[in-house]
Amino acid sequence: MTQMTSLPGQGMRVALFATCFNDTMWPETPKAVVTVLERLGVTVEFPLDQTCCGQMFTNTGYAREALPLVERFADVFDGYDAVVAPSGSCVGSVRHQHATVARGCGQPALADQATTTARKVYEFSELLVDVLGVTDVGATFPHRVTYHPTCHSLRMLRVADKPLQLLREVRGIDLVDLPEAEECCGFGGTFAMKNADTSVAMGADKAQHVRETHAEVLVAGDNSCLAHIGGLLTRQRSGIRVMHLAEVLASTERDFAAENELGTAGDNPTNQPTDRPTEEEVTA
């Protein structure tokens, strides 16, 4: 691990927006975000009053129902240097929908507040690369990995290759290109429920491309997409696991050394918690 002479995040106060999906289903992901940021010297706080960003309401036309969530988000995350979330989908909603919802509901003052707040809300890879100026976070992950760029991060936030920049600096990683990488996986939140057959067909195409890479692990920046693709990969008995980018970046050489000493590397080779729900449980 490279010794950092100065910590790029020293003196920076960042709020973690865990997102309701991660908080409910994938709590190890926001924990990994904290691990990485604290390693870089960032002071991370978790505002306990945070809740959903309201994306499910806004995406289905329930703007007035989303309004209290927009107001809460703007109030809860006021006063921080930055806000980080391990979800391009939720960050996209905050940036592109909150002010519009407030303005459409006749709340111009809230729209201004939401606009101000949105300017300092970052998807995880954006905060690392654009704000902290870091691509090497001291991670080690000796596995064959392929990366899926999720739609909201790619098209709404335009994070481009920032996640790949971070992955390329991970020690021991064998990073392979994913065929047709920019094709949607078919999840799309409520789309997956309203158009289940289409969603599964799109996911099957994505799963096939993942299998073509012979990767051990599929990585992405949104656990919603990973749950969808991972469920299909599990049902196909592919042997390919899914992990959020933050969890890969949080892994260190010490983690793998400890696993080898305990003789557990074969059972839990990526330091993932054994009590995490399986993809089959998520998609059942």
N, C-alpha and C positions, 0 to 999 in steps of 0.2 A: 504494500500500500504506500502510495506516494505521501511523504510528509509535507503538509501544507505550512508554509512559513507564516502565513496570515490567513485568517478565516474570512472568506468573502461575505459571510452574513453577519459578522460581528456588529452588534449594536442595532440590528434590525428586529423589529417586533411584528410578527406575522400571526394572523388569526387563521386557524384551521377550520375550514368548512368541510365537514366529513361527508356530507350528503346523506339523506335518509336511507338510500339503498345500501350504501357502504356501512352505515351505522347498524342497520338491521341484519344484513347478510354477510358482509365482508369486513369486519372491524379490523382485521390485520392490515388492511391497506392504509387507512389513515394513520395507524400506528407506525407503519413503515415510513410514511411521509414525515412524521415527527422525527424518527430516527435519522433520516438523511439530513433534514434541515438542521437539527441540533449538532450533527457531525460537522456541519459547515458554519456553526457559530450563531445560527438564527435563534432568537427567543420565540418559541411557538406557544401560543395560547389557544385554548379551546373554549369559546364562549358557550356556556351551558344553555343559554336561551335560544340557541339556533334551532331551526327546524327545516322543513322542506322548502325548496326554492319556488315551488308552485308550478313547475314545468308541466306536470300532468294536466293541470287545469288549463293553462294557457294553450297547450297543444291541442286541446279538444274543445276550445272555444268558451271556456268558463272564466272569462276575465275577471268578473266581479268576485268570484270565489277565490281567485288568485291574489286579489288586491291586499288582503291582510298579510299574506305571506311576503309580498313585495315590501310592504311597510316594515314588517318585522326584520327582514334581511337588512334593509337599509339602516335600521336602528341598531341592531345587534353588532354589525360589522363596522360601525362608524369609529373613527379614531385610531385605526391601525395603519401601519406603514403599507401593508399589503394583506390580501386575503388569498389563501391557496386552497384549491380543491382537487382531489384526484379523480376528476371527471370532466372531460371536455363537454359533455352533454349539459351538465348543470351550470358550468361556467358560461356556456353559450346562452343558456336561458337568462342568466343574470345580465349579461351584456346586451343581448339583443331583444329581450322581451320585457324586462321589468319597467323600464321607463315608458315603453309603449303602452303597457297595461295601465300604468298610473295615469298617463295622459288621456287614454281612451275612456277612463272612468271619471274624468273631470277632476283630477288631482294634480294640477301643474306643479305645485310645490314638492309633492312626493316624487314626481317625474324628475325634477331637478336633483333631488337628493339621491334618487336611484342612479341617475347618470353619474354623479360624483362618486358614488360607491363603486359602480361598475368599472370605473377607470383603474381601480387598484385590485381588481379580482383577477387572479391568474390560474390557469390550468398548471398542474405540477411541473411539466417539462418547460413551460414558458417561464415560470419563476426561476428555475435553475439556470436556464440558458440566457434568457433575455435580461432578467433583473440581477441575478447573482453573477452572471458571466462565467458559469461553470459547466463543463461537460464531463470532467473526471471527478466523481464523487467518492472515489476510493472503494468501489464495489468489486467483488469477486463472485463469479457465477460460472463454474466450469461445465456448461451444458450446451447442447445444440439448440438454438433458439430462432424462432421466426417472429416477426412483428406485424400485427394488423393495425393499420391506421383507422381509427373509428371516424364515422362520418362527421359528427359535430366538431371534433377536434380538427379534422382535415379541412372541412368546407366552411364551417361557421367561424372558427377561431384561426384557421390557417396557420397551425403550428408547424406545418411543413415537415422537415426532417429532424426537428429538435429531439424527439424521442430516440431516433436512430443515432444522432450525435452522441447522446448519453450512453446508449447501449454499446456503441463501438469502443468506448473507453473502458468497458467492464473487463476486468482481467479474467482470462480463461474462457471467455465466451466464444462460441462458434455461431456467429450470426449469419443466417442465410436468408436470401430474399424470398418473399412470399409471392407466388404467381397471382396476377390480377389483384394486387394488394388493395387498390383503391375501390374495388367493388364493395358495395354495402353488404353486411352480413345478414340483413333482413330483420334485425331485432326492432329497432325503431319505437321502443316503448309501447304505447297503446296500439301501434300498428300491428305488433305481434299478436295481440288479442283479437283485433278486428279483422285481420287478414292472415289468419294462422297458416293456411295452406301455402300462401305466397311466402310468408316469413320463413317457414320450414324449408321450402325449396331453395330460397336464397342462402339460407344457412348451410344447407347441404352442399351447395357449390363451394362456399367458403371453406367448409370442413374438408372437402376433397382437395382443395388447393393447399391447405395446411398439411395434409397427409403426404402430398407430393414432395414436400420439403424434407421429409424424414426427421423433422425436428422433435426434440423431447418436450419442449415447452413452447406454447403460444403466448406471446406477451402483447398487451394492449394497455391503453390508458383509461379504459372504461370497463368496470366490472359488469355492467349490464350486457354489453356485447360479448364479454368473455363467458358469462353465464349461458347465453344463447348458443354460442359456438361450442363451448365446452360440453354442454348437454348433449349435443349431437356427436361430438367426438367420443364421449363416454359410451353412448348407446351403440356406437360403431365398434366399441372395444379397441380403439386405436392405440391406447397407451400413451397418448399425448396429453399432458397437463396444461392448465392455463394459469397464468400469473399476471398480476398487475405490474406495470412498470416500476412502481414505487417499491414493491417487494423485492424485485431483482436488484434495484439500486441500493436497497438497505442491506443486502447480503454481503458478507465480508469473508475473507480467508479464515478468520477466526471461527466463524460459524461452521464452516465445513470441517475444519480441524477438530472442533469439539464433537461434531457428529461422528467422525471417524474414530475418535477415541472411545466414544460410547458404543460404537458398533451399530449405529442406527441408520447409517447413510443409505443402506439398501431399502429401508422401510419408509424413510421420509427424506429423500435426497435433496430437497430444495428448502429445508428449514421451514416448511409450511406447518401451521398448527394442525394437529390431528383431529381437532374437534370442529374444523371448518366443514360446513355442509357440502356434500358432493354435488357435482353438476346434475346428477340424476335426481337428487332431492330437490334442487332448485327448479328443474323443468318438469317435475312429476305433476 
